[in-house]
Amino acid sequence: MRRIVPNIYSDDIEKSKKFYVDFLGMELAMDMGWILTFVSVENTTAQISVFRNEKDKSPDNSAVFLSIEVSGIDHWYERATKQNIEIVYPITNESWGVRRFFIKDPNGVTINLLAHIVQE
């Protein structure tokens, strides 16, 4: 595993941006309009992402889910399939450069397993 990032849905993404930058002092590392990723100034692997709340697009209509970046994403998908882990979003190459799928942990938490697609 390369990193684990908590993800929060926001009903006011601009207010969230102000909170994480102005109050917590994090740097805005990515702003795609619908997702913001903030990083710690002291430790860039300490991150949090905030998604614009779109109930019809969220994996389970919860307030928080986890993203775990891995290498060998196809291996992880095969492993989840073999172990009968509930897959709630099939393995997909996304237009923003990640290959990912969503699973449920035993507590009902959605986990977004992803790998960045290497561009040649």
VENDA-V89790 format. One record per residue. PHI is phi in whole degrees, 0 to 359 (* if undefined). BURIAL is I if it has 24 or more other C-alpha atoms within 12 Angstrom, else O. Layout:
# VENDA-V89790
phi->{PHI	PHI}
burial->{BURIAL	BURIAL}
This chain:
# VENDA-V89790
phi->{*	266	194	233	236	286	239	237	271	234	277	218	295	292	294	297	301	299	299	288	274	284	274	278	74	276	264	278	269	211	223	257	87	261	218	241	239	250	233	290	294	279	212	292	276	275	223	213	244	239	254	297	288	234	310	286	251	286	296	208	59	266	277	221	215	248	246	237	274	230	258	68	303	295	298	295	295	298	298	298	297	296	268	56	286	293	261	255	209	291	300	215	271	270	295	267	97	235	249	207	207	247	232	251	277	299	265	89	281	279	237	265	270	215	220	285	279	281	272	257}
burial->{O	O	O	O	I	I	I	I	I	I	O	O	I	O	O	I	I	O	O	I	O	O	O	O	O	I	I	I	O	O	O	O	O	I	I	I	I	I	I	O	O	O	O	O	O	O	I	I	I	I	I	I	I	O	O	O	O	I	I	I	O	O	O	I	I	I	I	I	I	I	O	O	I	O	O	I	I	O	O	I	O	O	O	O	O	O	I	I	I	O	I	O	O	O	O	O	O	I	I	I	I	I	I	I	O	O	O	O	I	I	I	I	I	I	I	O	O	O	O	O}
